[in-house]
Amino acid sequence: MKTYKIYFVSIFTVLVCALSWWFFATIGEFGKPQIQMMQDIRSIGQRTVLEIAFSDNGSGLKSSAITITQDNQPRILSNLQYKGKKTNRNAVSIPIDPVALKLHDGPAVLTITAEDQAVWKNSVSITRMVNVDVVPPQIFLLTPVNHINPGGTCMLLFRTSKPVPVSGVRVDDQLYPSYPVTVNNKPCQLVYFALPARSTSQAAQIKVYVRDQGGNETVQSVPHLLLKKKFRDDKMPISDSFLQQKMPEFMAQLPALAGKPLIDVFIYVNGTLREENFRTIQTICRKSEPRQLWEGTFLRMKDAAPMAQFGDRRTYVHAGKNIGESTHLGVDLASTANAPIEASNSGVVVHAGYLGIYGNMVMIDHGYGLFSLYAHLSNIDVKIGQAVKKGEVLGKSGLTGLAGGDHLHFSILVGGQFINPTEWWDPHWIQDNVTKKMDVSF
């Protein structure tokens, strides 16, 4: 009899513990639901979409609600009841239409709540002060006259009617970000943008783009005159001796090319590797100093003869067959072997090392999205992060990378796009297209 009582008490205790565990793990749990806002909402505009996730790993969600209140009048954005199968998580995407909700510019209160299925009705609430902003920003162009060369640079100044976190100039699908500046003690936006070398008046779509805190967007066309410029088309013979001289360098850098025919290595280098190098350079150019580091005319390599021009379209020929094409995105300059290479203007070194077809390469950030590039160097004398002055020696010329002889490949980039360097060597061009444009009154 005593054994039976012990057995009964044991079974009862186990059942009570199991039921207690089940109760406090489900409908009797004390944990509150969780609310996760997928973005930091501070402004509500015409394009705002709320992304919010509700979760409860215990008893599950019972309800969730989202309201926005302005002038003591709540507007229900979402009100969900979770019935049937237990719901541990639910993510909602709520587009907000300020006009339909009769919201006006000004402060409002965003309230987000959730309740679980527990008997205690555990709940959580988040309240955020937001600013309703439904009026798109206005754009005021300060440089109404803009002459642009194909493959050239244009500088633009504009003001906006309100602060904008995103702004710049779109050339077709390419966005060139603008930078805040002060002109005549007033805030403005400055942007350098580039035009593709083979652009025509019909092809170039140039527009200022701005987006405010509320997500409201404004686009305005840029008045401009596209000048005429011709570029050369050249056939470049690729000899067996060139392949034997240069391709082993790339085979050593890229083990996957080992053992391949030299002509196949060249085709890969001129095609795939060239594109990979361009993407790397674009990545480097994504971050630029928000201030002007350069001053005056950019320096051209001393006593150097031009070997190739910007925009030259090359067709490579081997054994009578076309084996590839490229567009030359800089100017090749040659003087003596191992000639000192000087910084064309002041800035900060953002790349100093080997990069594929460019060989040993240095890049300098001159601020506001403007960069210079020095390729095929035999050695490099500067380091990443180093501030350099105009005329300071960066290294010596050479023939590393895809170079057939000792020379400097010099490029200038705007917003990650190669542009014609000769403009920046011309003091008259800088005066007319940069300096005078900064002299505005408003």
C-alpha positions as CSV (number, residue, x, y, z in Angstrom):
1,M,0.0,0.0,0.0
2,K,2.8,2.4,0.8
3,T,4.5,1.6,-2.5
4,Y,1.3,2.3,-4.3
5,K,1.0,5.8,-2.6
6,I,4.6,6.6,-3.5
7,Y,3.9,5.6,-7.1
8,F,0.7,7.7,-7.2
9,V,2.4,10.7,-5.7
10,S,5.2,10.4,-8.2
11,I,2.9,10.2,-11.1
12,F,0.8,13.1,-9.8
13,T,4.0,15.2,-9.3
14,V,5.2,14.5,-12.9
15,L,1.8,15.4,-14.3
16,V,1.6,18.6,-12.3
17,C,5.2,19.5,-13.4
18,A,4.3,18.7,-17.0
19,L,1.1,20.7,-16.9
20,S,2.9,23.6,-15.2
21,W,5.6,23.5,-17.8
22,W,3.1,23.5,-20.6
23,F,1.0,26.3,-19.0
24,F,3.9,28.6,-18.4
25,A,5.5,27.8,-21.8
26,T,2.2,28.6,-23.7
27,I,-0.9,30.4,-22.5
28,G,0.6,31.1,-19.1
29,E,3.9,32.6,-20.3
30,F,4.9,36.1,-19.2
31,G,7.1,37.0,-22.2
32,K,5.9,40.0,-24.2
33,P,5.7,40.0,-28.0
34,Q,8.5,41.5,-30.0
35,I,8.1,44.4,-32.5
36,Q,10.9,44.9,-35.1
37,M,10.9,48.0,-37.3
38,M,12.8,47.2,-40.5
39,Q,13.8,50.8,-41.1
40,D,14.3,53.9,-39.0
41,I,11.1,55.9,-39.7
42,R,11.4,59.6,-39.0
43,S,9.5,61.1,-41.9
44,I,6.4,60.0,-43.7
45,G,6.2,61.0,-47.4
46,Q,4.3,60.0,-50.5
47,R,6.4,56.9,-51.0
48,T,6.8,55.7,-47.5
49,V,6.3,52.0,-46.9
50,L,6.3,50.7,-43.3
51,E,8.1,47.3,-42.9
52,I,7.3,45.8,-39.5
53,A,7.7,42.3,-38.1
54,F,5.7,41.1,-35.1
55,S,6.7,37.9,-33.2
56,D,5.9,35.9,-30.1
57,N,7.7,32.6,-29.5
58,G,5.5,31.6,-26.5
59,S,1.7,31.6,-26.8
60,G,1.8,33.2,-30.2
61,L,0.3,36.4,-31.5
62,K,-3.2,37.4,-30.8
63,S,-3.4,40.9,-32.4
64,S,-1.3,43.7,-33.9
65,A,-2.1,47.2,-34.8
66,I,-0.5,50.3,-36.4
67,T,-1.9,53.8,-36.2
68,I,-0.8,57.3,-37.0
69,T,-2.2,60.2,-35.1
70,Q,-2.3,63.8,-36.2
71,D,-4.3,66.6,-34.6
72,N,-5.6,64.1,-32.1
73,Q,-7.2,62.1,-34.9
74,P,-5.9,58.5,-35.2
75,R,-5.8,56.8,-38.6
76,I,-5.7,53.0,-38.6
77,L,-3.0,51.7,-40.9
78,S,-3.3,48.0,-39.9
79,N,-5.4,46.0,-37.4
80,L,-4.9,42.3,-37.5
81,Q,-6.4,39.5,-35.4
82,Y,-4.5,36.1,-35.4
83,K,-7.0,33.2,-35.2
84,G,-6.8,29.5,-36.0
85,K,-3.3,28.1,-36.3
86,K,-0.8,29.5,-33.9
87,T,1.2,32.5,-35.3
88,N,4.7,33.1,-33.9
89,R,5.7,35.6,-36.5
90,N,4.1,38.0,-39.0
91,A,5.7,40.7,-41.2
92,V,3.6,43.4,-42.7
93,S,4.4,45.9,-45.4
94,I,2.1,49.0,-45.2
95,P,2.2,51.6,-47.9
96,I,1.1,55.0,-46.5
97,D,-1.0,57.4,-48.6
98,P,-0.8,60.7,-46.8
99,V,-3.4,62.3,-49.1
100,A,-6.0,59.5,-48.6
101,L,-5.4,59.6,-44.8
102,K,-5.8,63.4,-44.9
103,L,-2.4,64.0,-43.3
104,H,-0.7,67.4,-43.7
105,D,2.9,68.5,-43.3
106,G,3.9,68.5,-39.7
107,P,4.4,66.3,-36.7
108,A,2.4,63.1,-36.1
109,V,2.6,60.1,-33.7
110,L,3.1,56.5,-35.0
111,T,1.9,53.8,-32.6
112,I,2.6,50.1,-33.0
113,T,1.1,47.5,-30.6
114,A,1.0,43.7,-30.3
115,E,-0.7,41.3,-27.9
116,D,-0.1,37.6,-27.4
117,Q,-2.5,34.7,-26.6
118,A,-1.4,34.3,-23.0
119,V,-4.1,34.5,-20.3
120,W,-2.2,37.5,-18.9
121,K,-2.6,39.3,-22.3
122,N,1.0,40.3,-22.5
123,S,1.4,43.3,-24.7
124,V,4.0,45.7,-26.1
125,S,3.7,49.2,-27.6
126,I,6.1,51.4,-29.5
127,T,5.5,55.1,-30.0
128,R,7.5,57.2,-32.5
129,M,7.3,60.9,-33.3
130,V,7.4,61.3,-37.0
131,N,7.3,64.2,-39.4
132,V,4.7,64.1,-42.2
133,D,6.4,65.5,-45.4
134,V,4.3,65.3,-48.6
135,V,5.6,68.3,-50.5
136,P,8.3,67.4,-53.0
137,P,11.5,69.4,-52.8
138,Q,12.1,72.1,-55.4
139,I,15.3,72.4,-57.5
140,F,16.9,75.7,-58.4
141,L,19.7,75.5,-60.9
142,L,22.5,78.0,-60.4
143,T,24.4,77.1,-63.6
144,P,21.9,77.4,-66.5
145,V,24.6,77.4,-69.2
146,N,26.5,74.1,-69.5
147,H,28.7,73.2,-72.4
148,I,29.7,69.5,-72.4
149,N,32.2,67.5,-74.5
150,P,31.5,63.9,-75.2
151,G,33.7,62.0,-72.8
152,G,34.1,65.2,-70.8
153,T,33.2,66.6,-67.4
154,C,30.5,69.1,-66.4
155,M,30.2,70.8,-63.0
156,L,26.7,71.8,-61.8
157,L,25.5,73.9,-58.8
158,F,22.0,73.8,-57.5
159,R,19.9,74.7,-54.5
160,T,16.9,72.9,-53.0
161,S,13.9,74.2,-51.1
162,K,14.6,71.8,-48.2
163,P,17.4,69.5,-47.0
164,V,17.7,66.4,-49.1
165,P,19.7,63.3,-48.0
166,V,19.9,62.0,-51.6
167,S,20.8,64.2,-54.5
168,G,22.9,64.3,-57.7
169,V,22.7,64.2,-61.5
170,R,21.5,61.2,-63.5
171,V,23.1,60.7,-66.9
172,D,20.9,57.9,-68.3
173,D,21.0,55.3,-65.5
174,Q,24.2,56.5,-63.8
175,L,23.8,58.7,-60.7
176,Y,26.6,61.1,-59.8
177,P,26.1,62.1,-56.1
178,S,26.3,65.8,-55.2
179,Y,28.0,67.3,-52.2
180,P,26.9,70.1,-49.9
181,V,28.9,73.4,-50.4
182,T,28.5,77.0,-49.3
183,V,28.4,79.7,-52.0
184,N,28.0,83.3,-50.9
185,N,27.2,82.1,-47.4
186,K,24.3,80.0,-48.7
187,P,24.0,76.2,-48.8
188,C,24.1,74.6,-52.3
189,Q,24.8,71.3,-53.9
190,L,27.8,70.7,-56.2
191,V,28.2,67.8,-58.5
192,Y,30.7,66.7,-61.2
193,F,29.3,64.4,-63.8
194,A,30.6,62.7,-66.9
195,L,29.2,62.2,-70.4
196,P,30.0,59.0,-72.3
197,A,32.7,59.4,-75.0
198,R,30.4,58.4,-77.9
199,S,27.3,60.4,-76.7
200,T,25.1,62.3,-79.2
201,S,22.5,65.0,-78.5
202,Q,19.7,62.5,-78.8
203,A,21.3,59.9,-76.5
204,A,22.2,62.0,-73.5
205,Q,19.5,62.2,-70.8
206,I,20.8,64.5,-68.1
207,K,18.7,65.3,-65.1
208,V,19.1,66.6,-61.5
209,Y,17.6,64.1,-59.0
210,V,16.7,64.8,-55.3
211,R,14.9,62.9,-52.6
212,D,13.9,64.3,-49.3
213,Q,13.5,62.7,-45.9
214,G,10.0,61.6,-46.6
215,G,11.0,59.9,-49.8
216,N,9.5,62.5,-52.1
217,E,11.4,62.8,-55.3
218,T,11.9,65.6,-57.9
219,V,13.6,65.4,-61.2
220,Q,14.6,68.3,-63.4
221,S,16.3,68.3,-66.8
222,V,19.7,70.0,-67.1
223,P,19.9,72.6,-70.0
224,H,23.1,71.8,-71.9
225,L,24.9,72.2,-75.2
226,L,26.6,69.0,-76.3
227,L,29.8,69.9,-78.2
228,K,31.2,67.9,-81.1
229,K,34.3,65.7,-80.7
230,K,35.8,63.0,-82.8
231,F,37.6,59.9,-81.6
232,R,40.0,57.7,-83.4
233,D,39.5,54.1,-84.5
234,D,42.7,52.1,-84.6
235,K,43.7,48.6,-85.5
236,M,46.3,47.2,-83.0
237,P,48.4,44.3,-84.3
238,I,49.2,41.8,-81.6
239,S,52.4,39.9,-82.3
240,D,53.6,36.6,-81.0
241,S,56.6,38.3,-79.4
242,F,54.2,40.7,-77.5
243,L,52.2,37.7,-76.3
244,Q,55.4,35.9,-75.2
245,Q,56.6,39.0,-73.4
246,K,53.5,40.0,-71.6
247,M,51.1,37.1,-71.0
248,P,53.4,35.2,-68.5
249,E,52.9,38.2,-66.2
250,F,49.1,37.6,-66.1
251,M,49.6,33.8,-65.9
252,A,51.7,34.3,-62.8
253,Q,49.1,36.6,-61.2
254,L,46.1,34.3,-62.2
255,P,47.0,30.6,-61.7
256,A,43.8,29.5,-63.6
257,L,45.4,30.8,-66.8
258,A,48.5,28.6,-66.4
259,G,49.0,26.3,-69.4
260,K,46.5,28.0,-71.6
261,P,47.5,29.2,-75.1
262,L,48.9,32.7,-75.1
263,I,46.2,34.0,-77.4
264,D,43.5,32.7,-75.1
265,V,45.2,34.4,-72.2
266,F,45.2,37.7,-74.1
267,I,41.5,37.4,-74.9
268,Y,40.7,36.7,-71.3
269,V,42.8,39.6,-70.1
270,N,41.4,42.1,-72.6
271,G,37.8,41.0,-71.9
272,T,37.0,39.5,-68.5
273,L,40.0,40.9,-66.5
274,R,39.5,44.4,-68.0
275,E,35.8,44.4,-66.8
276,E,36.8,43.1,-63.4
277,N,39.4,45.8,-63.0
278,F,36.9,48.5,-64.1
279,R,34.4,47.3,-61.4
280,T,37.2,47.4,-58.8
281,I,38.0,51.0,-59.8
282,Q,34.3,52.0,-59.6
283,T,34.2,50.5,-56.1
284,I,37.2,52.6,-55.0
285,C,35.5,55.7,-56.4
286,R,32.3,55.2,-54.4
287,K,33.9,57.0,-51.4
288,S,35.3,60.5,-52.0
289,E,36.2,63.4,-49.7
290,P,33.3,65.8,-49.4
291,R,35.6,68.8,-50.0
292,Q,37.9,70.1,-52.7
293,L,41.5,68.9,-52.3
294,W,42.8,70.1,-55.6
295,E,43.8,73.6,-56.7
296,G,44.6,75.0,-60.1
297,T,45.5,73.3,-63.3
298,F,46.3,69.5,-63.2
299,L,49.9,68.7,-64.1
300,R,50.8,66.8,-67.3
301,M,53.8,64.4,-67.2
302,K,56.9,66.5,-67.9
303,D,58.6,66.3,-71.4
304,A,56.3,63.4,-72.4
305,A,55.1,62.6,-75.9
306,P,51.5,61.4,-76.3
307,M,51.4,57.7,-77.4
308,A,47.6,57.2,-77.3
309,Q,44.6,59.5,-76.8
310,F,41.5,59.3,-74.7
311,G,38.6,57.6,-76.4
312,D,40.6,55.7,-79.0
313,R,38.6,52.7,-80.1
314,R,41.0,49.8,-80.6
315,T,40.5,46.6,-82.6
316,Y,43.1,44.0,-81.8
317,V,44.3,41.8,-84.7
318,H,46.4,38.6,-84.5
319,A,47.3,36.5,-87.6
320,G,44.8,38.5,-89.6
321,K,41.9,37.9,-87.3
322,N,40.1,40.3,-85.0
323,I,40.5,39.0,-81.4
324,G,39.0,41.8,-79.4
325,E,38.2,45.4,-78.9
326,S,38.6,48.1,-76.2
327,T,38.2,51.8,-75.7
328,H,41.3,53.6,-74.4
329,L,40.2,55.4,-71.2
330,G,43.1,57.6,-70.6
331,V,46.2,59.2,-72.2
332,D,49.5,57.3,-72.7
333,L,52.6,59.5,-72.1
334,A,56.2,58.4,-72.6
335,S,59.5,60.1,-72.0
336,T,62.5,58.1,-70.7
337,A,62.5,54.7,-69.0
338,N,61.7,54.8,-65.3
339,A,60.7,58.5,-65.4
340,P,59.5,60.1,-62.2
341,I,55.7,60.2,-62.0
342,E,54.2,63.2,-60.2
343,A,50.8,63.7,-58.6
344,S,48.8,65.8,-61.1
345,N,47.2,67.6,-58.2
346,S,46.8,67.4,-54.4
347,G,44.7,64.8,-52.8
348,V,44.7,61.5,-50.8
349,V,46.0,58.2,-52.1
350,V,43.2,55.6,-52.3
351,H,44.9,52.8,-54.2
352,A,48.6,51.9,-54.4
353,G,49.3,48.4,-55.7
354,Y,48.9,45.9,-58.6
355,L,45.7,45.8,-60.5
356,G,45.4,43.5,-63.6
357,I,45.8,45.3,-66.9
358,Y,46.9,48.5,-65.1
359,G,49.9,46.8,-63.5
360,N,51.3,48.8,-60.6
361,M,48.7,51.6,-60.2
362,V,48.2,54.6,-58.0
363,M,44.8,56.4,-57.6
364,I,44.3,59.8,-55.9
365,D,41.1,61.2,-54.5
366,H,40.8,65.0,-55.2
367,G,37.4,65.4,-53.5
368,Y,33.9,65.7,-54.7
369,G,34.1,62.5,-56.7
370,L,37.1,63.5,-58.8
371,F,40.0,61.0,-59.0
372,S,43.3,60.6,-61.0
373,L,44.9,57.3,-62.0
374,Y,48.5,56.4,-62.8
375,A,49.2,53.0,-64.3
376,H,52.0,50.7,-65.5
377,L,54.4,52.0,-62.9
378,S,57.7,50.1,-62.3
379,N,57.6,51.0,-58.6
380,I,55.3,52.8,-56.2
381,D,56.6,55.3,-53.5
382,V,53.3,56.1,-51.7
383,K,50.8,54.3,-49.5
384,I,47.0,54.2,-49.2
385,G,45.7,57.0,-47.0
386,Q,48.8,59.3,-47.6
387,A,48.1,62.9,-48.4
388,V,50.1,64.1,-51.4
389,K,50.8,67.5,-52.8
390,K,50.7,68.5,-56.5
391,G,54.0,67.5,-58.0
392,E,54.9,65.0,-55.4
393,V,56.6,61.9,-56.8
394,L,54.3,58.8,-56.7
395,G,56.7,56.3,-58.3
396,K,58.4,55.7,-61.7
397,S,57.1,54.8,-65.1
398,G,57.3,51.2,-66.3
399,L,55.6,48.5,-68.4
400,T,53.7,46.5,-65.8
401,G,50.2,45.3,-66.8
402,L,49.0,45.3,-70.4
403,A,51.8,47.7,-71.6
404,G,54.0,47.1,-74.6
405,G,56.7,49.6,-73.5
406,D,57.7,52.0,-70.7
407,H,55.1,54.7,-70.4
408,L,52.5,56.3,-68.1
409,H,48.8,55.6,-68.6
410,F,47.1,58.6,-67.0
411,S,43.3,58.8,-66.4
412,I,40.9,61.1,-64.6
413,L,37.6,59.8,-63.3
414,V,34.4,61.4,-62.1
415,G,32.0,59.4,-60.0
416,G,33.8,56.2,-61.1
417,Q,33.6,57.0,-64.9
418,F,36.6,57.7,-67.0
419,I,36.7,61.2,-68.6
420,N,39.0,63.1,-70.9
421,P,42.1,64.2,-68.9
422,T,43.1,67.0,-71.4
423,E,40.3,69.2,-70.0
424,W,41.9,69.3,-66.6
425,W,45.3,70.2,-68.1
426,D,43.7,73.3,-69.6
427,P,43.6,76.3,-67.3
428,H,41.0,78.0,-69.6
429,W,38.7,75.0,-69.4
430,I,38.9,75.0,-65.6
431,Q,38.3,78.7,-65.5
432,D,35.2,78.6,-67.8
433,N,33.7,75.3,-66.5
434,V,34.5,75.4,-62.8
435,T,35.8,78.6,-61.4
436,K,33.4,81.0,-63.1
437,K,30.4,78.7,-62.3
438,M,31.2,79.1,-58.7
439,D,30.8,82.9,-59.0
440,V,27.0,83.0,-58.7
441,S,24.7,85.4,-56.9
442,F,21.3,84.6,-55.5
